Amino acid sequence: MIASYGSWKSPVTTDLIVSETISLNQIALDGDDVYWIEGRPRDGGRNVVVKNGVDVTPRPLNARTRVHEYGGGAFFVEAGAVYFSNYLDQRMQIQPAGGMPRLLTHGSNLRYADGIFDRPRNRVISVREDHTVAGTEEVNTLVAIAPDDGKEEIITSGYDFYSSPRLSADGRLAWLAWNHPNMPWDGTELFVDGQCIAGSATESITQPEWSPDGSALYFISDRTGWWNLYRWRDGKTEPVCPMQAEFATPQWVFGMSSYAFVDADRIVCAYNIKGSWQLALLDTPRGDLLPVPSPYTVISQVRANAKRVVFLGASPTEPEAVVQFDLATRAFATLRSSSTVRIDPEFVSAGEAIEFPTENGLTAHAFYFPPRNRDFGAPAGELPPLIVMIHGGPTSATTNAFSLAKQFWTTRGFAVVDVNYGGSTGYGRAYRDRLKGNWGIVDVDDCCNAARYLANAGKADPKRLFIRGGSAGGFTTLAALTFRDVFKAGASHFGISDLAASNDTHKFESRYNYSLVAPWPEGRDVYRQRSPLFALDRLKHPIIFFQGLEDKVVLPNQSEMMVDAMKKKGLPVAYLAFEGEQHGFRKAETIKRVLDAESYFYARLFGFTLADKVEPVAIENI
């Protein structure tokens, strides 16, 4: 059937997306048992610990920690007992195998993450974030917790942040620590029993793990400009497998793992080259790397034992899943998929890695998804509208993993380009550092140049270029619409409009802008110059805003100030705020409403005829 781009009838409905999709997080192995976390939009966004496909944590408990606000490392398993943080009160609980949960910790305004069990000393070791003194910055420490009575003792303190406590077979404790204004991808220090053995303010170390016999401590460092594996043994540090590849991702959350020990002489690892992940087995004595062919281009949460490897894997045509790799048979098996939806391949738009020229003679990266729907074609000569997507962070990355949220657009006749602008990870530290002092410039230039590149190639209509992003990506969205004249409309999902006000955030990111923009308050003029809120005289295109009212990372006033200013100026604007939502939307009804509302917004302003009836959105000044 011939129909204009943007008006195609799609099998990927919002009801389908929210009813058949979950999120998958944190994997743990305990003997022959596999555990993971499922985030369920249909259950109010509740996070459930699952064992071999069976729920462990009962309603209404929600296994989610708020340490650093982004969380991660919300549970661990010891001899069949699950230790987890409950979202409502942030207290740690113990759930024995086959039993009911009981409280482990008893203090108020304390949060816990990244826990392990110290068997020789019969104690839990955990990162603790103390919020008990109102009006002061919270205090992060490593603590030991007695499993019988919950009594706590501080193991180490004095640094602004801690993560990754890891015990050797002979009882030595390793951990990471860092101070403001660094983020963990800027610089961290690695300690063993209180002695710093590697790292600095300019070297990012992540994921320390002891070898099974405790003879060596392995870790990932970017000291060469690439996150590579190293080994600390007998007081000396040596590279294990030097490559121009990334063996890690930025430590936004706790409990990340891109490698694990199969046995004393073998590591299974994942590494990233130009945005695509590869699984491999590494012979640690010789340093030989043997790639393991797989369909997965995105791999995380790697865990292993002598029999199998379990990880989160996704491909351009298959959604993220808990995947098992049998080391004996070399066979892959899906233990749990994030979606039961199966789309006919003739509807699926697979992301293609592209490189394009950008400012200062440099090259930037993105994934391009062309419109695709087996039942529709466009009128001769018509070019598709393009949606430029921007990941959050901004020190993060996008992938070409199958996403129903992207297929929602491509099956309706939109082209999509998801941009890994300068500052994104997966391309080495030099690429990551392009954003230092240049947030609001490099990211905006790269997004504009991605759109121009595709328009010049005849793959997008230059008169229908849209941009959307969440959090830091929301800032880039607003900045691109304000300071450039490339895009015709945009959607800000809990985006930043006033960079100075974004310094009023949680501890983890409270100095992040110092390196991305300028030191504060000395650089206040730079903050103001790059803030869309104070340059509305240059803004002339419509924007729709989405905001969670309980967001502690990007406060609601960041959207509300911009909306009020646009209303006064007479610009078309829409604003949808959601009670009970934090940073990133988790409830099914919210996810559905946001997708429907954004498609309605573009259709109403640019004359698309939507194939589905959706709830209208109130648009001011239209």
VEXFI-269576 format. One line per 2 residues: their letters; for each residue x, y, z of C-alpha. Coordinates in steps of 0.05 Angstrom, whole numbers. Example, Ala and Ser with C-alpha at 12.3 -4.5 7.8 and 13.67 -1.06 7.14 Angstrom:
BEGIN
as = 246/-90/156  273/-21/143
***
This chain:
BEGIN
mi = 0/0/0  24/70/-16
as = 19/120/41  59/179/65
yg = 116/167/113  94/175/185
sw = 23/149/171  38/75/162
ks = -3/25/202  45/-10/249
pv = 41/-76/287  83/-45/342
tt = 29/-11/384  40/22/450
dl = -5/-29/483  38/-84/455
iv = 102/-51/480  80/-43/552
se = 42/-108/559  95/-154/531
ti = 160/-120/553  201/-120/616
sl = 271/-95/633  327/-142/653
nq = 383/-125/700  436/-153/746
ia = 454/-227/739  482/-271/794
ld = 504/-344/796  499/-387/858
gd = 520/-458/844  474/-484/789
dv = 423/-429/799  417/-366/757
yw = 387/-303/787  368/-237/753
ie = 324/-176/763  262/-163/722
gr = 232/-93/719  158/-99/705
pr = 120/-39/677  53/-74/688
dg = 69/-82/762  81/-8/773
gr = 153/-14/751  169/-62/808
nv = 237/-98/806  234/-172/823
vv = 291/-219/838  281/-282/796
kn = 314/-350/805  315/-397/745
gv = 252/-362/719  214/-364/785
dv = 200/-302/827  239/-298/892
tp = 220/-231/923  145/-225/937
rp = 99/-166/928  101/-110/947
ln = 177/-113/956  217/-77/902
ar = 290/-98/894  320/-31/876
tr = 372/13/910  378/88/905
vh = 452/95/922  478/147/872
ey = 404/151/852  419/106/792
gg = 428/45/836  451/-23/810
ga = 480/-78/853  413/-84/888
ff = 421/-157/909  470/-213/918
ve = 463/-287/935  499/-328/987
ag = 485/-402/995  415/-395/969
av = 397/-334/1011  381/-270/974
yf = 404/-204/1004  370/-144/972
sn = 353/-71/981  279/-54/984
yl = 262/9/945  209/36/993
dq = 253/43/1054  321/27/1024
rm = 335/-23/1079  371/-88/1063
qi = 332/-152/1073  351/-226/1076
qp = 308/-278/1042  329/-349/1059
ag = 318/-402/1006  245/-421/1010
gm = 232/-371/1066  204/-302/1075
pr = 245/-238/1077  267/-207/1142
ll = 301/-140/1155  377/-140/1159
th = 389/-65/1168  348/-22/1215
gs = 372/50/1208  331/104/1173
nl = 356/145/1114  411/95/1098
ry = 420/63/1029  459/1/1009
ad = 488/-26/945  541/-72/915
gi = 540/-121/973  581/-185/982
fd = 585/-237/1036  649/-246/1076
rp = 646/-320/1096  708/-324/1140
rn = 683/-265/1182  608/-281/1175
rv = 589/-211/1154  560/-172/1096
is = 604/-119/1064  567/-64/1027
vr = 571/7/1001  529/51/1047
ed = 502/120/1031  482/159/1093
ht = 427/211/1086  413/220/1160
va = 438/292/1168  389/337/1132
gt = 418/396/1094  487/365/1086
ee = 518/323/1032  507/249/1043
vn = 566/207/1067  589/145/1029
tl = 629/90/1063  643/15/1061
va = 610/-20/1119  608/-89/1150
ia = 539/-113/1173  528/-171/1222
pd = 475/-217/1191  445/-235/1259
dg = 430/-168/1289  445/-118/1233
ke = 500/-82/1273  543/-40/1227
ei = 616/-22/1229  652/25/1181
it = 709/-9/1144  735/52/1108
sg = 714/124/1098  741/191/1077
yd = 731/188/1002  669/217/969
fy = 650/152/935  663/77/941
ss = 645/17/899  663/-55/882
pr = 684/-87/947  714/-154/927
ls = 744/-209/971  801/-256/953
ad = 803/-329/972  850/-313/1029
gr = 808/-255/1056  840/-193/1025
la = 791/-138/1010  796/-95/947
wl = 753/-35/931  748/27/888
aw = 744/99/913  744/168/882
nh = 731/241/900  695/301/873
pn = 696/329/821  713/264/786
mp = 663/216/758  686/143/759
wd = 703/145/685  749/204/698
gt = 792/175/753  788/124/809
el = 836/90/857  841/16/870
fv = 855/-6/942  875/-72/973
dg = 867/-74/1049  875/1/1052
qc = 935/7/1005  926/42/938
ia = 956/-4/886  932/30/822
gs = 893/89/794  893/164/801
at = 851/225/787  865/216/713
es = 862/140/706  795/105/707
it = 796/37/739  734/-7/743
qp = 711/-79/757  765/-108/803
ew = 759/-184/810  804/-233/846
sp = 827/-295/809  795/-359/838
dg = 858/-378/876  868/-307/902
sa = 938/-301/872  922/-240/829
ly = 874/-182/827  847/-166/757
fi = 818/-99/738  803/-55/678
sd = 841/10/667  841/62/612
rt = 914/82/624  930/71/550
gw = 867/108/526  827/43/523
wn = 792/5/579  835/-58/579
ly = 847/-116/627  905/-114/676
rw = 931/-160/731  963/-141/798
rd = 1006/-198/824  1065/-200/872
gk = 1062/-124/878  1068/-112/803
te = 1016/-92/751  1017/-119/680
pv = 971/-116/619  934/-180/603
cp = 908/-168/533  926/-100/504
mq = 877/-79/449  847/-16/418
ae = 780/-39/445  737/-24/506
fa = 729/-80/556  683/-38/600
tp = 628/14/601  624/75/646
qw = 606/59/718  538/93/720
vf = 511/38/764  538/-13/813
gm = 548/-86/798  571/-80/726
ss = 610/-138/697  641/-147/628
ya = 685/-206/647  685/-266/694
fv = 729/-325/712  713/-393/683
da = 771/-423/722  840/-402/745
dr = 867/-398/674  807/-374/634
iv = 766/-311/633  704/-300/591
ca = 700/-227/570  663/-179/526
yn = 696/-122/488  670/-66/446
ik = 699/-42/379  664/18/347
gs = 599/6/384  593/-69/372
wq = 606/-120/427  642/-187/419
la = 645/-246/467  712/-282/477
ll = 751/-330/520  818/-305/547
dt = 875/-352/566  904/-313/625
pr = 974/-345/628  987/-333/554
gd = 942/-273/540  910/-308/480
ll = 841/-282/462  794/-330/427
pv = 731/-296/400  666/-335/410
ps = 621/-326/349  551/-303/370
py = 493/-263/342  498/-213/399
tv = 523/-142/387  508/-118/457
is = 534/-157/517  534/-140/591
qv = 528/-170/661  576/-227/645
ra = 578/-282/698  610/-350/694
na = 630/-415/727  665/-477/702
kr = 603/-501/664  571/-440/633
vv = 570/-366/620  508/-324/632
fl = 500/-253/607  451/-202/580
ga = 454/-203/505  417/-168/448
sp = 424/-164/373  396/-118/319
te = 338/-166/308  328/-196/378
pe = 312/-159/443  354/-163/504
av = 353/-230/540  386/-269/595
vq = 430/-316/553  467/-379/573
fd = 529/-404/537  547/-476/551
la = 622/-482/554  622/-556/535
tr = 573/-555/476  586/-482/455
af = 510/-473/449  472/-411/467
at = 403/-413/501  355/-358/520
lr = 334/-364/593  289/-302/593
ss = 274/-250/540  256/-179/555
st = 198/-184/506  152/-240/483
vr = 134/-198/422  160/-227/357
id = 158/-181/297  159/-208/226
pe = 230/-194/201  201/-155/143
fv = 179/-102/193  245/-98/230
sa = 294/-42/216  364/-65/236
ge = 411/-10/259  470/4/213
ai = 533/33/242  551/98/206
ef = 608/147/211  600/219/189
pt = 642/282/186  634/333/241
en = 667/396/266  743/407/267
gl = 755/354/214  734/298/261
ta = 689/237/252  629/219/295
ha = 588/156/302  515/135/301
fy = 467/79/285  418/91/227
fp = 350/56/224  313/65/158
pr = 236/64/157  211/-7/144
nr = 142/-38/138  127/-95/91
df = 56/-70/80  73/1/60
ga = 113/43/12  117/118/5
pa = 96/161/-55  150/169/-107
ge = 198/225/-90  178/232/-17
lp = 233/230/35  220/204/105
pl = 219/247/167  280/235/211
iv = 281/229/286  350/241/317
mi = 354/205/383  404/225/437
hg = 425/180/494  430/205/565
gp = 491/211/608  520/246/570
ts = 578/199/583  542/137/559
at = 528/104/493  473/78/449
tn = 473/11/412  439/-22/353
af = 403/-72/398  332/-88/377
sl = 285/-39/410  210/-38/404
ak = 213/36/421  254/48/358
qf = 212/0/316  151/40/339
wt = 177/97/296  209/60/238
tr = 147/17/225  106/81/220
gf = 152/109/166  202/149/206
av = 276/143/196  316/142/261
vd = 388/158/276  414/145/346
vn = 477/186/355  540/168/394
yg = 565/240/395  635/259/419
gs = 635/244/493  602/176/484
tg = 636/112/506  658/53/464
yg = 709/91/422  766/103/470
ra = 782/157/521  802/210/470
yr = 732/206/440  701/206/509
dr = 741/268/528  717/308/468
lk = 660/332/512  704/359/568
gn = 687/433/572  645/426/510
wg = 577/399/532  525/436/493
iv = 573/446/435  604/380/412
dv = 541/339/425  497/390/390
dd = 544/395/330  547/320/322
cc = 472/312/325  462/367/274
na = 515/337/229  484/268/233
ar = 418/297/209  452/337/154
yl = 492/276/132  429/234/123
an = 390/291/90  447/303/41
ag = 449/229/25  375/230/7
ka = 354/189/67  315/242/104
dp = 270/301/90  308/364/111
kr = 242/399/125  220/345/175
lf = 280/334/220  261/321/293
ir = 304/311/355  288/276/420
gg = 327/256/482  322/243/557
sa = 360/273/615  427/297/587
gg = 399/279/519  341/325/535
ft = 390/382/546  422/368/478
tl = 353/367/447  336/435/477
aa = 404/464/459  400/440/387
lt = 331/471/379  353/536/411
fr = 422/548/385  417/515/315
dv = 366/518/260  369/446/236
fk = 310/413/271  237/432/263
ag = 211/404/329  233/362/388
as = 215/323/450  250/334/516
hf = 244/276/565  263/302/634
gi = 315/346/601  359/402/630
sd = 342/473/609  385/513/659
la = 455/484/667  468/523/730
as = 405/496/762  426/425/742
nd = 483/432/793  427/427/845
th = 424/351/840  444/289/877
kf = 515/279/904  540/231/850
es = 531/283/794  536/347/835
ry = 605/365/806  597/330/739
ny = 585/396/702  652/423/727
sl = 688/382/675  633/382/622
va = 619/457/624  663/498/671
pw = 681/502/745  626/532/789
pe = 615/588/806  674/618/767
gr = 644/595/702  573/618/714
dv = 574/659/650  589/597/609
yr = 531/560/642  484/617/625
qr = 509/623/553  495/549/539
sp = 428/544/575  368/542/529
lf = 325/576/582  365/641/574
al = 366/642/499  293/637/482
dr = 300/695/434  335/645/388
lk = 283/589/396  229/585/344
hp = 207/512/339  156/470/378
ii = 175/425/436  138/373/477
ff = 163/361/549  155/298/591
qg = 173/299/665  170/253/726
le = 148/293/787  191/251/835
dk = 255/259/793  314/274/839
vv = 366/275/783  334/327/737
lp = 285/365/779  216/381/750
nq = 230/455/750  279/443/693
se = 220/428/647  170/474/680
mm = 214/537/673  222/523/599
vd = 148/509/588  127/573/623
am = 177/614/582  154/584/516
kk = 81/597/533  97/670/547
kg = 135/675/482  77/645/442
lp = 115/583/418  77/517/408
va = 91/475/470  61/416/507
yl = 77/389/576  60/322/608
af = 79/310/680  73/243/715
eg = 60/230/789  101/173/819
eq = 154/173/764  227/185/778
hg = 286/193/730  265/149/672
fr = 195/123/664  178/54/691
ka = 102/49/694  65/18/635
et = 13/73/632  67/126/630
ik = 108/92/575  46/84/533
rv = 23/155/543  91/184/526
ld = 98/148/459  26/163/439
ae = 33/236/459  98/246/422
sy = 71/216/357  8/258/364
fy = 50/321/374  89/311/309
ar = 26/291/271  -14/352/296
lf = 42/401/279  66/372/213
gf = 4/343/182  16/268/191
tl = -47/225/190  -37/175/246
ad = -60/105/230  -82/94/302
kv = -128/135/346  -91/163/406
ep = -110/208/464  -100/281/443
va = -48/326/475  -62/398/495
ie = -14/441/454  -8/514/474
ni = 0/569/422  -18/525/362
***
